[in-house]
Amino acid sequence: MKQRSHWQDNLRLVGLCLTIWFVVSFGFGILFVDALNRVQIGGVQLGFWFAQQGSIYVFVALIFFYAWRMSVVDRRYGVEED
């Protein structure tokens, strides 16, 4: 039962990360680009910024978030690495 709960927490975390990844890459870069382009940051339209650079920053942040959160989950179930 402990392994099943650990796996469910892992899948929930992966699902959350994939959802954020999809919203940022497809949503902000393609679907909502017209609405985001009304906002400018440093002379660059926000939709363009997300499509070119913003999504990369979010992806890197997701990697660190996943590693941090998975270590918390592993400790909770007693399967952490040394």
DSSP file (Angstrom, degrees, kcal/mol; ACC not computed):
  #  RESIDUE AA STRUCTURE BP1 BP2  ACC     N-H-->O    O-->H-N    N-H-->O    O-->H-N    TCO  KAPPA ALPHA  PHI   PSI    X-CA   Y-CA   Z-CA
    1    1 A M     >        0   0    0      0, 0.0     4,-2.2     0, 0.0     5,-0.2   0.000 360.0 360.0 360.0 -36.6    0.0    0.0    0.0
    2    2 A K  H  >  +     0   0    0      1,-0.2     4,-2.2     2,-0.2     5,-0.1   0.897 360.0  49.5 -63.6 -40.9    2.9    2.3    0.8
    3    3 A Q  H  > S+     0   0    0      2,-0.2     4,-2.5     1,-0.2    -1,-0.2   0.888 109.8  51.7 -65.2 -39.2    4.4    1.8   -2.7
    4    4 A R  H  > S+     0   0    0      2,-0.2     4,-2.4     1,-0.2    -2,-0.2   0.910 110.3  47.7 -64.9 -42.6    1.0    2.5   -4.3
    5    5 A S  H  X S+     0   0    0     -4,-2.2     4,-2.4     2,-0.2    -1,-0.2   0.899 111.7  50.7 -65.1 -40.6    0.6    5.8   -2.4
    6    6 A H  H  X S+     0   0    0     -4,-2.2     4,-2.2     1,-0.2    -2,-0.2   0.926 111.6  47.9 -61.4 -44.7    4.1    6.8   -3.3
    7    7 A W  H  X S+     0   0    0     -4,-2.5     4,-2.6     2,-0.2    -2,-0.2   0.893 110.6  51.4 -64.9 -40.1    3.4    6.1   -7.0
    8    8 A Q  H  X S+     0   0    0     -4,-2.4     4,-2.3     2,-0.2    -1,-0.2   0.903 110.2  48.8 -64.1 -41.4    0.1    8.0   -6.9
    9    9 A D  H  X S+     0   0    0     -4,-2.4     4,-2.1     2,-0.2    -1,-0.2   0.897 111.7  50.2 -63.8 -39.5    1.9   11.0   -5.4
   10   10 A N  H  X S+     0   0    0     -4,-2.2     4,-2.6     2,-0.2    -2,-0.2   0.929 111.5  47.3 -63.3 -46.0    4.6   10.8   -8.1
   11   11 A L  H  X S+     0   0    0     -4,-2.6     4,-2.6     1,-0.2    -2,-0.2   0.873 110.4  52.6 -64.3 -37.3    1.9   10.6  -10.9
   12   12 A R  H  X S+     0   0    0     -4,-2.3     4,-2.1     2,-0.2    -1,-0.2   0.909 111.2  47.0 -64.1 -42.1    0.1   13.5   -9.4
   13   13 A L  H  X S+     0   0    0     -4,-2.1     4,-2.4     2,-0.2    -2,-0.2   0.912 112.6  48.6 -65.9 -43.8    3.3   15.6   -9.4
   14   14 A V  H  X S+     0   0    0     -4,-2.6     4,-2.6     1,-0.2    -2,-0.2   0.910 110.9  51.7 -62.8 -41.8    4.1   14.6  -12.9
   15   15 A G  H  X S+     0   0    0     -4,-2.6     4,-2.1     2,-0.2    -2,-0.2   0.897 109.8  49.2 -61.4 -41.4    0.6   15.5  -14.0
   16   16 A L  H  X S+     0   0    0     -4,-2.1     4,-2.4     2,-0.2    -2,-0.2   0.934 112.4  47.5 -63.3 -46.5    0.8   18.9  -12.4
   17   17 A C  H  X S+     0   0    0     -4,-2.4     4,-2.5     1,-0.2    -2,-0.2   0.898 112.5  49.1 -63.1 -40.9    4.2   19.6  -14.1
   18   18 A L  H  X S+     0   0    0     -4,-2.6     4,-2.5     2,-0.2    -1,-0.2   0.871 109.8  52.1 -66.7 -36.1    2.9   18.4  -17.5
   19   19 A T  H  X S+     0   0    0     -4,-2.1     4,-2.6     2,-0.2    -2,-0.2   0.938 111.8  45.4 -64.8 -46.5   -0.2   20.6  -17.1
   20   20 A I  H  X S+     0   0    0     -4,-2.4     4,-2.5     1,-0.2     5,-0.3   0.921 112.7  52.0 -61.4 -43.5    1.9   23.7  -16.3
   21   21 A W  H  X S+     0   0    0     -4,-2.5     4,-2.6    -5,-0.2     5,-0.4   0.913 111.7  46.4 -58.5 -44.7    4.2   22.8  -19.2
   22   22 A F  H  X>S+     0   0    0     -4,-2.5     4,-2.1     2,-0.2     5,-1.6   0.926 112.4  48.9 -65.1 -46.0    1.3   22.5  -21.6
   23   23 A V  I  <>S+     0   0    0     -4,-2.6     5,-2.3     3,-0.2     6,-0.2   0.918 116.5  42.7 -62.1 -43.6   -0.3   25.8  -20.5
   24   24 A V  I  <>S+     0   0    0     -4,-2.5     5,-0.7     3,-0.2    -2,-0.2   0.942 123.3  34.7 -70.3 -47.3    2.9   27.7  -20.8
   25   25 A S  I  <5S+     0   0    0     -4,-2.6     4,-0.4    -5,-0.3    -3,-0.2   0.967 134.6  20.7 -75.9 -52.1    4.1   26.2  -24.1
   26   26 A F  I  X>S+     0   0    0     -4,-2.1     5,-2.1    -5,-0.4     4,-1.5   0.909 129.9  42.8 -85.0 -44.4    0.9   25.7  -26.0
   27   27 A G  I  4XS+     0   0    0     -5,-1.6     5,-3.6     3,-0.2     6,-0.2   0.980 125.0  30.0 -67.6 -58.2   -1.4   28.1  -24.2
   28   28 A F  I  4<S+     0   0    0     -5,-2.3    23,-0.2     1,-0.2    -3,-0.2   0.845 126.2  44.8 -72.9 -33.7    0.8   31.1  -23.8
   29   29 A G  I  4<S+     0   0    0     -5,-0.7    -1,-0.2    -4,-0.4    -2,-0.2   0.734 134.7   4.3 -83.7 -22.8    2.8   30.6  -26.9
   30   30 A I  I ><5S+     0   0    0     -4,-1.5     3,-0.5     3,-0.0     4,-0.3   0.690 128.2  40.6-127.4 -56.8    0.0   29.7  -29.3
   31   31 A L  I 3 <S+     0   0    0     -5,-2.1     3,-0.3     1,-0.2    -3,-0.2   0.918 125.5  28.8 -71.2 -45.2   -3.6   30.0  -28.0
   32   32 A F  T 3><S+     0   0    0     -5,-3.6     4,-2.5    -6,-0.2    -1,-0.2   0.169  85.6 112.1-102.7  17.5   -3.4   33.2  -25.9
   33   33 A V  H <> S+     0   0    0     -3,-0.5     4,-2.0    -6,-0.2    14,-0.3   0.869  75.2  52.8 -62.7 -38.1   -0.7   34.9  -27.9
   34   34 A D  H  4 S+     0   0    0     -3,-0.3     4,-0.4    -4,-0.3    -1,-0.2   0.918 112.3  44.2 -65.8 -42.4   -2.9   37.7  -29.2
   35   35 A A  H >4 S+     0   0    0      1,-0.2     3,-1.0    -4,-0.2     4,-0.2   0.903 115.5  48.2 -67.7 -40.3   -4.2   38.6  -25.7
   36   36 A L  H >< S+     0   0    0     -4,-2.5     3,-1.6     1,-0.2    10,-0.8   0.790  99.3  67.5 -71.0 -27.2   -0.6   38.4  -24.2
   37   37 A N  T 3< S+     0   0    0     -4,-2.0    -1,-0.2     1,-0.3    -2,-0.2   0.635  85.1  71.9 -70.0 -12.0    0.8   40.6  -27.1
   38   38 A R  T <  S+     0   0    0     -3,-1.0     2,-0.4    -4,-0.4    -1,-0.3   0.711  91.7  68.7 -72.0 -19.6   -1.2   43.5  -25.7
   39   39 A V  S <  S-     0   0    0     -3,-1.6     7,-3.0    -4,-0.2     2,-0.4  -0.840  73.1-159.3-101.4 136.2    1.3   43.6  -22.8
   40   40 A Q  E     -A   45   0A   0     -2,-0.4     2,-0.5     5,-0.2     5,-0.2  -0.939   9.8-167.6-119.3 140.5    4.9   44.6  -23.4
   41   41 A I  E >  S-A   44   0A   0      3,-3.0     3,-1.5    -2,-0.4    -2,-0.0  -0.976  81.8 -18.2-123.3 115.0    7.9   44.0  -21.3
   42   42 A G  T 3  S-     0   0    0     -2,-0.5    -1,-0.1     1,-0.3     3,-0.1   0.832 128.9 -51.9  60.2  32.7   11.0   45.9  -22.2
   43   43 A G  T 3  S+     0   0    0      1,-0.3     2,-0.4     0, 0.0    -1,-0.3   0.493 117.5 110.7  83.5   3.3    9.6   46.7  -25.7
   44   44 A V  E <  S-A   41   0A   0     -3,-1.5    -3,-3.0     2,-0.0    -1,-0.3  -0.922  74.4-112.2-114.3 136.2    8.8   43.1  -26.4
   45   45 A Q  E  >  -A   40   0A   0     -2,-0.4     4,-2.5    -5,-0.2    -5,-0.2  -0.413  22.4-130.9 -65.7 138.6    5.3   41.7  -26.7
   46   46 A L  H  > S+     0   0    0     -7,-3.0     4,-2.6   -10,-0.8    -9,-0.2   0.856 105.0  54.0 -63.3 -37.9    4.5   39.2  -23.8
   47   47 A G  H  > S+     0   0    0    -14,-0.3     4,-2.0    -8,-0.3    -1,-0.2   0.920 111.4  45.4 -61.9 -44.0    3.2   36.5  -26.1
   48   48 A F  H  > S+     0   0    0      2,-0.2     4,-2.0     1,-0.2     5,-0.3   0.909 111.6  53.2 -64.2 -42.3    6.3   36.6  -28.2
   49   49 A W  H  X>S+     0   0    0     -4,-2.5     4,-3.2     1,-0.2     5,-3.0   0.916 109.7  47.6 -60.3 -44.7    8.5   36.6  -25.1
   50   50 A F  I  <>S+     0   0    0     -4,-2.6     5,-1.9     3,-0.2    -1,-0.2   0.896 112.3  50.0 -63.9 -39.2    6.7   33.5  -23.7
   51   51 A A  I  <5S+     0   0    0     -4,-2.0    -1,-0.2   -23,-0.2    -2,-0.2   0.843 124.1  28.8 -67.9 -32.2    7.1   31.7  -27.0
   52   52 A Q  I  <5S-     0   0    0     -4,-2.0    -2,-0.2    -5,-0.1    -3,-0.2   0.882 141.5  -6.6 -97.3 -45.0   10.8   32.5  -27.3
   53   53 A Q  I >X5S+     0   0    0     -4,-3.2     4,-1.9    -5,-0.3     3,-0.5   0.720 116.6  67.7-124.1 -40.1   12.2   32.8  -23.7
   54   54 A G  I 3><S+     0   0    0     -5,-3.0     4,-2.2     1,-0.3    -4,-0.2   0.871  99.7  52.9 -59.1 -40.3    9.6   32.6  -21.1
   55   55 A S  H 3><S+     0   0    0     -5,-1.9     4,-2.3    -6,-0.3    -1,-0.3   0.862 106.7  53.9 -65.6 -33.8    8.7   29.0  -21.7
   56   56 A I  H <> S+     0   0    0     -3,-0.5     4,-2.3     2,-0.2    -1,-0.2   0.922 108.4  49.3 -65.2 -43.5   12.3   28.0  -21.3
   57   57 A Y  H  X S+     0   0    0     -4,-1.9     4,-2.3     1,-0.2    -2,-0.2   0.907 112.0  48.7 -61.1 -41.8   12.5   29.7  -17.9
   58   58 A V  H  X S+     0   0    0     -4,-2.2     4,-2.3     2,-0.2    -1,-0.2   0.898 109.6  52.4 -65.8 -39.8    9.4   28.0  -16.8
   59   59 A F  H  X S+     0   0    0     -4,-2.3     4,-1.7     2,-0.2    -2,-0.2   0.915 110.5  47.0 -63.4 -43.1   10.7   24.6  -18.0
   60   60 A V  H  X S+     0   0    0     -4,-2.3     4,-1.9     1,-0.2    -1,-0.2   0.912 111.8  51.0 -64.7 -41.7   13.9   25.0  -16.0
   61   61 A A  H  X S+     0   0    0     -4,-2.3     4,-2.6     1,-0.2    -2,-0.2   0.878 107.1  54.9 -62.0 -37.3   11.9   26.1  -13.0
   62   62 A L  H  X S+     0   0    0     -4,-2.3     4,-2.9     2,-0.2    -1,-0.2   0.869 104.3  54.2 -63.7 -37.0    9.8   23.0  -13.4
   63   63 A I  H  X S+     0   0    0     -4,-1.7     4,-2.3     2,-0.2    -2,-0.2   0.947 112.6  42.4 -61.9 -48.3   12.8   20.8  -13.3
   64   64 A F  H  X S+     0   0    0     -4,-1.9     4,-2.5     2,-0.2    -2,-0.2   0.895 114.6  51.3 -66.1 -39.5   14.0   22.2  -10.0
   65   65 A F  H  X S+     0   0    0     -4,-2.6     4,-3.0     2,-0.2     5,-0.3   0.931 110.8  48.3 -62.2 -45.8   10.4   22.2   -8.6
   66   66 A Y  H  X S+     0   0    0     -4,-2.9     4,-2.7     1,-0.2     5,-0.2   0.924 112.5  48.1 -61.9 -45.2   10.0   18.5   -9.5
   67   67 A A  H  X S+     0   0    0     -4,-2.3     4,-1.6    -5,-0.2    -1,-0.2   0.922 115.7  44.5 -62.2 -44.3   13.4   17.5   -8.0
   68   68 A W  H  X S+     0   0    0     -4,-2.5     4,-1.5     2,-0.2    -2,-0.2   0.944 116.9  44.3 -64.4 -48.6   12.6   19.4   -4.8
   69   69 A R  H  X S+     0   0    0     -4,-3.0     4,-2.2     1,-0.2    -2,-0.2   0.868 111.4  53.4 -68.1 -36.1    9.0   18.2   -4.5
   70   70 A M  H  X S+     0   0    0     -4,-2.7     4,-2.8    -5,-0.3    -1,-0.2   0.854 105.5  54.2 -68.6 -33.5   10.0   14.6   -5.3
   71   71 A S  H  X S+     0   0    0     -4,-1.6     4,-2.2    -5,-0.2    -1,-0.2   0.876 108.3  50.2 -66.4 -35.0   12.6   14.6   -2.6
   72   72 A V  H  X S+     0   0    0     -4,-1.5     4,-2.0     2,-0.2    -2,-0.2   0.925 112.6  46.5 -64.9 -44.7    9.9   15.7   -0.1
   73   73 A V  H  X S+     0   0    0     -4,-2.2     4,-1.6     2,-0.2    -2,-0.2   0.916 111.5  51.5 -64.1 -43.4    7.6   12.8   -1.3
   74   74 A D  H  X>S+     0   0    0     -4,-2.8     5,-2.7     1,-0.2     4,-0.6   0.904 109.9  49.4 -60.9 -42.3   10.5   10.3   -1.1
   75   75 A R  H ><5S+     0   0    0     -4,-2.2     3,-0.7     1,-0.2    -1,-0.2   0.887 106.3  57.0 -63.6 -38.2   11.3   11.4    2.4
   76   76 A R  H 3<5S+     0   0    0     -4,-2.0    -1,-0.2     1,-0.2    -2,-0.2   0.868 115.0  37.2 -60.4 -37.1    7.6   11.0    3.4
   77   77 A Y  H 3<5S-     0   0    0     -4,-1.6    -1,-0.2    -3,-0.1    -2,-0.2   0.388 113.2-115.2 -98.8   2.5    7.6    7.4    2.2
   78   78 A G  T <<5S+     0   0    0     -3,-0.7    -3,-0.2    -4,-0.6    -4,-0.1   0.811  85.2 110.9  72.8  30.2   11.1    6.6    3.5
   79   79 A V      < +     0   0    0     -5,-2.7    -4,-0.2    -6,-0.1    -5,-0.1   0.052  39.8 140.6-122.2  24.4   12.7    5.9    0.0
   80   80 A E        -     0   0    0     -6,-0.5     2,-0.2    -5,-0.1    -9,-0.1  -0.257  51.0-116.9 -69.0 156.3   15.0    8.9   -0.2
   81   81 A E              0   0    0      1,-0.1    -1,-0.1   -10,-0.0    -2,-0.0  -0.632 360.0 360.0 -90.4 151.9   18.4    8.7   -1.7
   82   82 A D              0   0    0     -2,-0.2    -1,-0.1     0, 0.0    -2,-0.0   0.443 360.0 360.0 -89.2 360.0   21.6    9.3    0.3
